[in-house]
C-alpha cells in the first residue's frame, strides 16, 4: 500500500489469524465457491480458513484441502432448531475471527456474517439492497456481471477487495472410505447418467434419457452406464423407470444412500457425465469430467454453464420460464428441453467418448 492511499480489505486483513467464509449454498453453489477458498488460502497461508455453510455444502467443502474447518447448519425449516443455531453461533464467536467474507449478499448470510463478530467483514451487492447492509458489513463490493461463471463472479469480488487471482482451482479429495465404496460399485471408465434435478422443469424428459441409454449401449458394446439420484421417492421412481425401460444389465442404478464424497469418488471413476443443469453437473465438471448437459434459456443460466472444450451444452429456448402461469408447470415437463432430441445428444456423447483419456 502506497503512502496516503486508502487501504483495501486485503491490506486490512493481511495478518489475519482466522478467516471465515459464510455461504449457505447447496451442491452447485458450494462447488463453485471452492476456487475463491483456494485464493484465500494462497493469499493468507498463515490463517485458519473456516466456512459456515449448509449440510450439503459441508459434505462438499470437507473435500477441499484448503479448508481447515467446516461449520454446517441445518437450513430446512422442518428440521432446523433454534438451539442448534445458537450452539453454532456461540462456537463461531469464540473463534474471534479477524475477517469474514460473504460472497452471496443474501439477507440470511449478511446477518450471520455480522453475528459472528468478525473484526473485518466484506460482501457484495448481489442480494437485495437495504439501508442497514453497510452498518452490518462495512466493505461492499459491486455486483458482478450475472452472466459470468459463478466462480468468476467470486474472483471479481476478491479483486475489488484487493486480491489478485491466479488459475482457477477445485482439487476436491474424497476420503479413503468414499473411494473404497465407489471402487466396489462402479467399473472404471463408466458413463455417469443423472436424470433428476432440484426442479422438474430443469430435467430432460425421461423418455429421452431412456432412448439415449438404449442407443448408447447398442452403439458401444463395451460401454457401462451408472445412474444416480437422491433418496427422494420421486427421483428413485424415475430411476426405476429408466432401468426397467432400458432393460440392459450394462445400465446400473447406484444406491440411493450415496454421500456427496462417495458420489464424487464415483464420478472420478467415470469418463463422462450426462445430465441436466444441476449440482451434480457442477461437481462432475469440477472433478475434470467431460459433460453433456441440458439448460433452459432462463435468467442467469449462463453463469452455470460448464466452460471449456470438454463440455457440450444444449440450450432449450424457453418462452415461459418464471411465468406465473407457465403452461409446462402442471405437467412438470419442459417443452423447450423436450425439443432437444436423443439422437442429437447421442452424437455429442459419442464424440466425447471417442477422445482418448
C-alpha positions in Angstrom: 0.0 0.0 0.0 1.4 3.4 -1.0 1.5 6.3 1.5 -1.8 8.2 1.6 -3.8 5.6 -0.3 -6.9 4.0 1.1 -6.2 0.5 2.5 -8.0 -2.3 0.7 -9.8 -5.2 2.5 -6.7 -7.3 1.7 -4.5 -4.7 3.4 -6.7 -4.7 6.5 -6.6 -8.5 6.8 -3.1 -9.3 5.7 -2.2 -10.5 9.2 -5.4 -12.3 9.9 -5.1 -15.4 12.0 -8.6 -16.7 11.4 -10.8 -16.2 8.3 -14.4 -17.2 7.9 -16.4 -17.5 4.7 -20.2 -17.5 5.1 -22.1 -19.2 2.3 -25.3 -21.3 2.7 -25.2 -22.8 -0.8 -26.1 -26.3 -1.7 -24.2 -28.6 -4.0 -23.6 -26.5 -7.1 -23.0 -23.3 -5.1 -20.6 -24.9 -2.8 -18.6 -26.4 -5.7 -18.3 -23.0 -7.3 -17.2 -21.4 -4.0 -14.0 -23.6 -3.9 -11.8 -21.6 -6.3 -12.3 -18.5 -4.1 -11.4 -20.5 -1.0 -8.1 -21.6 -2.7 -7.4 -18.0 -3.4 -7.9 -17.0 0.2 -5.6 -19.9 1.2 -3.0 -18.7 -1.3 -3.0 -15.1 -0.1 -3.3 -15.9 3.6 -1.4 -19.1 4.2 -0.8 -18.3 7.8 -4.6 -18.1 8.5 -7.0 -20.8 9.6 -9.7 -20.9 6.9 -13.2 -21.7 8.2 -16.5 -21.9 6.3 -20.1 -21.7 7.6 -22.4 -23.5 5.2 -25.4 -25.8 4.7 -25.4 -29.5 5.5 -24.9 -30.4 1.8 -22.3 -27.6 1.5 -20.4 -29.2 4.4 -20.2 -32.5 2.6 -18.7 -30.7 -0.4 -16.3 -28.4 1.4 -14.8 -31.1 3.7 -13.3 -32.5 0.4 -11.4 -29.2 -0.2 -7.9 -29.5 1.3 -7.7 -25.7 1.5 -10.4 -25.5 4.3 -9.3 -26.0 7.9 -12.8 -26.3 9.5 -16.4 -26.5 8.2 -19.3 -25.4 10.3 -22.6 -26.6 8.8 -26.1 -25.7 9.7 -29.4 -27.4 9.1 -31.4 -24.9 6.9 -34.6 -26.9 6.3 -37.5 -25.3 8.2 -38.9 -28.6 9.4 -35.6 -29.8 10.8 -33.6 -26.7 12.0 -33.8 -25.7 15.6 -33.0 -22.5 17.5 -30.9 -24.5 19.9 -28.6 -25.8 17.2 -28.2 -22.3 15.6 -27.3 -20.8 19.0 -24.8 -23.5 19.6 -23.1 -22.9 16.3 -23.2 -19.1 16.7 -21.6 -19.3 20.2 -18.9 -21.6 18.7 -18.2 -19.1 15.9 -17.9 -16.1 18.3 -15.4 -18.0 20.4 -13.1 -18.2 17.4 -12.6 -14.4 17.3 -12.4 -14.2 13.5 -10.3 -11.4 12.1 -12.1 -11.4 8.7 -15.3 -12.7 7.2 -16.2 -13.0 3.5 -19.8 -13.2 2.2 -19.9 -13.9 -1.5 -23.7 -14.2 -1.8 -25.0 -11.0 -0.3 -28.3 -12.6 0.8 -30.1 -11.3 3.9 -29.6 -14.5 5.9 -25.8 -14.7 5.2 -25.3 -11.0 5.9 -26.9 -11.3 9.4 -24.9 -14.4 10.1 -21.7 -12.7 9.0 -22.4 -9.8 11.4 -23.4 -12.2 14.2 -20.0 -13.9 14.1 -18.3 -10.7 15.4 -15.5 -10.9 12.8 -13.4 -7.7 13.0 -13.4 -7.0 9.2 -16.4 -8.0 7.1 -16.9 -7.9 3.3 -19.8 -8.8 0.9 -21.2 -7.7 -2.4 -24.4 -6.1 -3.6 -25.8 -9.3 -5.1 -28.6 -9.5 -2.7 -31.5 -7.1 -2.1 -30.1 -3.6 -1.1 -31.1 -2.5 2.4 -30.2 0.7 4.3 -28.7 -1.4 7.1 -26.4 -3.6 5.0 -23.5 -1.2 5.3 -24.0 -1.0 9.0 -23.5 -4.7 9.3 -21.0 -5.2 6.5 -18.7 -2.2 6.1 -16.9 -3.4 2.9 -19.2 -3.9 0.0 -18.0 -4.8 -3.5 -20.2 -4.0 -6.5 -22.4 -6.7 -8.0 -20.5 -8.7 -10.8 -22.0 -9.4 -14.2 -24.7 -12.1 -13.5 -23.8 -13.8 -16.8 -20.2 -14.5 -15.7 -19.4 -18.0 -14.4 -20.2 -18.1 -10.7 -16.6 -18.9 -9.8 -15.5 -15.9 -11.8 -18.1 -13.7 -10.0 -16.4 -14.6 -6.7 -13.0 -13.8 -8.3 -14.3 -10.3 -9.3 -15.3 -9.6 -5.7 -11.9 -10.7 -4.5 -10.2 -8.4 -7.0 -12.3 -5.5 -5.9 -11.2 -6.2 -2.3 -7.5 -6.0 -3.4 -6.7 -9.7 -4.0 -5.0 -11.0 -7.2 -6.5 -14.2 -8.6 -4.5 -16.9 -10.3 -5.5 -20.0 -12.2 -8.8 -21.4 -11.0 -8.5 -24.5 -8.7 -11.0 -27.1 -7.4 -8.9 -30.1 -6.4 -11.5 -32.0 -4.4 -10.3 -35.1 -2.5 -12.9 -37.7 -1.4 -11.7 -39.6 1.6 -10.4 -43.2 1.5 -13.7 -44.7 2.7 -15.6 -42.9 -0.1 -13.2 -44.1 -2.7 -13.4 -47.7 -1.4 -17.2 -47.7 -1.7 -17.0 -46.2 -5.2 -14.5 -48.8 -6.3 -16.9 -51.5 -5.2 -19.8 -50.1 -7.1 -18.5 -48.6 -10.4 -16.3 -50.1 -13.1 -13.6 -47.7 -14.3 -14.5 -45.8 -17.4 -18.3 -45.9 -17.0 -20.6 -43.2 -18.2 -22.5 -41.4 -15.4 -26.1 -40.5 -16.1 -28.1 -38.1 -14.0 -31.8 -37.8 -14.9 -33.0 -35.7 -12.0 -32.7 -32.0 -10.9 -33.9 -29.9 -8.0 -36.8 -28.6 -10.1 -38.6 -31.0 -12.6 -38.7 -28.3 -15.3 -34.9 -28.4 -15.4 -35.0 -32.1 -16.4 -34.6 -33.5 -19.9 -37.6 -35.8 -20.4 -37.3 -39.2 -19.0 -38.2 -40.9 -22.3 -35.3 -39.0 -23.9 -32.9 -40.4 -21.3 -34.3 -43.9 -21.9 -33.8 -43.6 -25.6 -30.3 -42.2 -25.2 -29.4 -45.1 -22.9 -30.7 -47.7 -25.3 -28.9 -46.2 -28.3 -25.6 -45.7 -26.5 -25.5 -49.2 -25.2 -26.4 -50.6 -28.6 -23.7 -48.5 -30.4 -21.0 -49.2 -27.8 -20.9 -52.8 -26.7 -18.1 -52.1 -24.1 -20.0 -49.1 -22.6 -21.3 -49.3 -19.0 -23.8 -46.7 -17.7 -24.2 -45.9 -14.0 -27.2 -43.8 -13.0 -27.6 -42.0 -9.6 -30.1 -39.9 -7.7 -31.0 -38.8 -4.3 -33.1 -40.8 -1.8 -36.2 -38.8 -2.6 -39.1 -41.1 -3.7 -39.7 -39.2 -6.9 -36.1 -39.5 -8.0 -35.9 -43.2 -7.1 -39.1 -43.9 -9.0 -37.7 -42.2 -12.1 -34.5 -44.3 -11.8 -36.6 -47.5 -11.6 -38.5 -46.4 -14.7 -35.2 -45.8 -16.5 -33.7 -49.2 -15.6 -36.9 -51.1 -16.5 -37.3 -49.3 -19.9 -33.6 -49.6 -20.9 -33.6 -53.3 -19.7 -29.9 -53.9 -20.1 -27.5 -55.3 -17.5 -24.9 -52.7 -18.5 -27.0 -49.9 -17.0 -26.7 -49.9 -13.2 -28.7 -47.8 -10.8 -26.5 -46.8 -7.9 -27.7 -47.0 -4.2 -29.8 -44.1 -3.0 -27.7 -43.5 0.1 -24.5 -42.2 -1.5 -23.0 -39.3 0.3 -21.6 -36.4 -1.6 -18.0 -37.6 -1.1 -19.0 -41.1 -2.3 -20.7 -39.6 -5.4 -17.5 -37.6 -6.1 -15.5 -40.8 -5.9 -17.9 -42.4 -8.3 -17.6 -39.6 -10.7 -13.8 -39.8 -10.5 -14.1 -43.4 -11.8 -16.2 -42.3 -14.8 -15.2 -40.9 -18.1 -18.3 -38.8 -18.9 -21.2 -37.2 -17.2 -24.7 -36.7 -18.8 -27.4 -34.8 -17.1 -29.4 -31.6 -16.6 -28.4 -28.3 -15.1 -27.8 -29.4 -11.5 -25.4 -29.6 -8.7 -24.2 -33.0 -9.8 -23.2 -31.5 -13.2 -21.2 -28.8 -11.4 -19.5 -31.5 -9.3 -18.6 -33.6 -12.3 -17.1 -30.6 -14.2 -15.1 -29.6 -11.1 -13.7 -33.1 -10.9 -12.5 -32.8 -14.5 -15.1 -34.9 -16.3 -16.4 -34.0 -19.8 -20.1 -33.3 -19.6 -23.2 -33.3 -21.8 -25.8 -31.1 -20.2 -29.2 -29.6 -20.8 -30.2 -26.0 -19.8 -33.2 -23.8 -20.3 -32.6 -20.3 -21.6 -33.6 -18.6 -18.4 -32.2 -15.6 -16.4 -28.8 -16.4 -15.0 -28.3 -19.8 -16.8 -25.1 -18.6 -18.4 -23.4 -18.4 -15.1 -23.7 -22.1 -14.6 -22.6 -23.3 -18.0 -19.5 -25.6 -17.8 -16.6 -23.9 -19.5 -14.1 -25.5 -21.9 -13.8 -27.7 -24.9 -14.5 -30.8 -22.9 -18.2 -29.9 -22.5 -21.3 -29.9 -24.7 -24.3 -28.0 -23.6 -27.8 -27.9 -25.2 -29.9 -24.9 -24.6 -33.7 -25.1 -24.7 -35.3 -21.9 -25.9 -37.7 -21.3 -23.1 -40.7 -18.9 -23.6 -42.5 -19.4 -20.3 -39.7 -19.6 -17.7 -40.5 -17.6 -14.5 -44.0 -17.0 -15.7 -46.7 -17.3 -13.1 -48.9 -19.4 -15.4 -46.2 -21.4 -17.2 -48.0 -24.0 -19.4 -45.3 -26.5 -18.6 -45.6 -26.3 -14.9 -48.6 -28.7 -14.3 -47.1 -31.4 -16.4 -43.6 -30.9 -14.9 -42.2 -31.3 -18.4 -40.2 -28.5 -20.0 -41.3 -28.3 -23.7 -38.1 -26.5 -24.6 -35.9 -29.3 -23.3 -38.2 -31.9 -24.9 -37.3 -30.3 -28.2 -33.7 -31.5 -27.8 -33.8 -35.0 -29.4 -32.0 -38.0 -28.1 -30.0 -38.5 -31.4 -28.5 -35.0 -31.1 -27.4 -35.7 -27.5 -26.1 -39.1 -28.6 -23.8 -37.5 -31.2 -22.2 -35.3 -28.6 -21.8 -38.3 -26.2 -20.1 -40.4 -28.9 -17.9 -37.5 -29.9 -16.6 -37.0 -26.4 -16.2 -40.8 -25.8 -14.1 -41.0 -28.9 -11.5 -38.7 -27.4 -8.6 -40.5 -25.8 -8.3 -40.3 -22.0 
